[in-house]
Structures are given as C-alpha cells and as structure tokens.
Amino acid sequence: MSIPKPLVQLNQLFIVITVLIALLAAKWLLLLPFLVGVVTLATKRNPVIMSGKKLLKKPASSYQMEDRDQQLFNQWIATICMGVAFISFLMGYTLVGYVFSIMVILAAGVALMGYCIGCTIRYRYMMWKYKRKNTLHKQGLEKALFFYAHLYTLSINSIIITGVRAPLSFKNLC
C-alpha cells in the first residue's frame, strides 16, 4: 500500500512546524507530534494524513506514491526522537532535548527537500540483515562441509591405523 506524496509532505511539514514552535514557545507542545506518532504506530493510520486526504484536488492514485512501510519506519524514528526530547526536557536535560528535537526538524526538513534520511537508514539496515543472513547460511554450509570432511578423514585414518575397513553406514560414523 502506498501514500500520496503530498500527504507525506503534509505530515513532514506538521512535524517541522510543531517541533519548531515547541522549541520556541512551550516544550509541552512536543506532545502533539509525539502523540500523533504514537497513534500512527498503534493504528497504522496517521491522523494528519487522514485529515489531509480532504485537501487533495485529484484522486489519490494520480499522485506520486510513497511506500507505506518506509513511512512507518520513519515515523518510528521521529516518534522515538520526540519522546526522548520531551522526557529530556522534563528531566532537566535541556541540551539532550534540543539535540533530539533539532534532529527531528532537520530530518523532516531535509525530507521536504527531497532526501529521506530514514530511507537511507532503512536501506542500510535491510542490506545488513540480508548480508548477515547470507553470511550465516554460507558459514553453516562451510561448517557442514568441514564436519563431513572431518568424518571422512577420521574414517580414512581408522582404515590406515587398523587396516580394517568397517562397512560404511551411519551407525559407524556416530
């Protein structure tokens, strides 16, 4: 399933504006985009995007589409960062609060300009998982081959040492 790009940009603009206002006016306003993020992650339906559908002038399918799973991944990152920022401000760790808030503003702002940092992070994560899976599978094959080569060597050595060749069966190998 996909989301029209203007609706994704509306959500990004909402995040930039609300976090910026929160930093300039009242830190508790960070709760607004944070709670929207929590609702989005819990229901898989973003209230900002849902309300923005009414603003579309053309049918949703006529716009460039964005990947829904990618948007949920980005929402996870933004929601976690806004949660850390809000809790940091509450606990008096102002610098940490500003750092995480500014990270959200920059990521959403850069996304509005066309570069998706969350997409890069997800792509690299998926490539790491793929390589790890294939490396583990390859290592598993190597271990199996080593095991069977070792068994073969043991059986050859027993023939050489004892001079007696046992009938080849699985019971003799164990």
N, C-alpha and C positions, 0 to 999 in steps of 0.2 A: 504494500500500500504506500502511496506517495502523498506528499503535501505540496500544494501550490507554493511556489517560491515567494510571492508577495505576502502570504500568511506567515511564512518562516521569518521573513524580514520584519513583519509587524511584531512578532514575538521578540526578535532581537532588539528592535527599537524600544519596545516596552522595557526590556531588561536594562538597556543603557540608560534610559531616562529615569527610571525609578531608582536605580542604584546611584546614579549621579545626584539626584535630588536627596536621597538618603544621606549621602556623604556631606552635602552642603547644608541640609536643613536639620533633619532628625534621623538618627541612626535606626530608630524603630521602624522606619519605612522600608528597611531591608526585608522586613517580614512579608511585605506584599509580593515581591517576585519570588521569595523563598517559598511562600505558601502556594503560589501558582505552580511552582516547580514540583512541590510535594503532591499536589492534586494531579498534576500531569503524570507523574511517575506512578502514582497509585491507580489511576483510572485509564491511563494511556490516552487521555483526551485533554488537550491544553485549552483552558478557558479563554485565553487571549485569542488563540487561533479559531476556536469555535465562534466567538463573538465577531471575529474579523471576517468570517465567511460571508456575512451580510454585506460587507463593503466591496466584494468582488464585482466587477462590472460585466465580466464574461463568465461562461461556465468554468468551473474549477479545472476541468481537464484540458482547457485551452492554454493554460499557463505552463511554464517550465516547472517540472516537478522535482521535489527534494525527497530523499529516502527517509521514510518514517523511522526506521531503526537507528539511522545516523542521528536524527533529531532527538530521539530519546536518549542516546548516548551523550549527546551534547548537553541535554537537559540535566542528566545525572551530574556531569562535571559542574555546570553552573549552579545547581541547587546545593551541592556539597560545598562549593566555594562560598556561596552566600550564607549558608548555615554556619560555616567556620567563621566568616566575617562577623556575623551577628553575635555569636557566642563570644568571640574575642572582644568585641566592643562591650558586651555585658560584663565580662570578667576584668575589664580594665586593660586589656592588651590591645591598645589603640593601634599601634603600628601593624600588628598582625591583621587587625580588622581592615585597615586601609589597604594593605598589600593584597588581601584576597578580594576585596571589593574592586580595586583597580584592575586586578587580573580579569575579573568578570567583565568590566567595562571594556577593557582592551580586546578581549576575545570576541565579545559580541559586536564591538565596533569594527574590528577588522573583518569579521564575517559579513557585516553590512557592505563592506568594500569589496568583498568577493573572495577572501581567503579564509577557509574554515580550519582553525587550529584543531578543533575536536575531530575533524575528518582525518587530519594527519596523525593524530594520536591513535585513533581507532584503526587506521590502516596499518600503522606500525605494530600495534598490538595483535591484530589479526595475522600479520606476516610472522611475528614472533611465535604465535601459537602454532601456525602451520609448520614452520621450520622445526619447532620443538617436537611436534608430533611425528614428523618425518624422521627426525634425528633419533628419537626414541625407538621408532619402528626399525630403522636401519641398525641401531645398536642391538635391538632384540634379535634381528637376523644374524648379526655378527656373533652374538653370544651363542645362539643356537648352533651356528656352524662351528664355532670353536669347541662347543661341548661335544658335538658329534665327531669332530676331528680328534679330540682328546680320547674319546671312547675307542675310536679306530686305532689310535696309537697304542692304547693300553692293550687292546686285543692282539695287535701285531707283536708287542713286546712279550705278552704271555706266551705266544707261539714260539718266539725265539728263545725265551728263557726255559720253558718247559719242554719244548719240542712237541707238545701235544696240541693239536688243533681241536678245540671244542666245537661242537655243532653250533652254527650261527642261529641264535634265537634271542628274543627279547629277554628271556629269563636269564640268560648267560651275561647279558650286558648290565643287569642291575646288581 
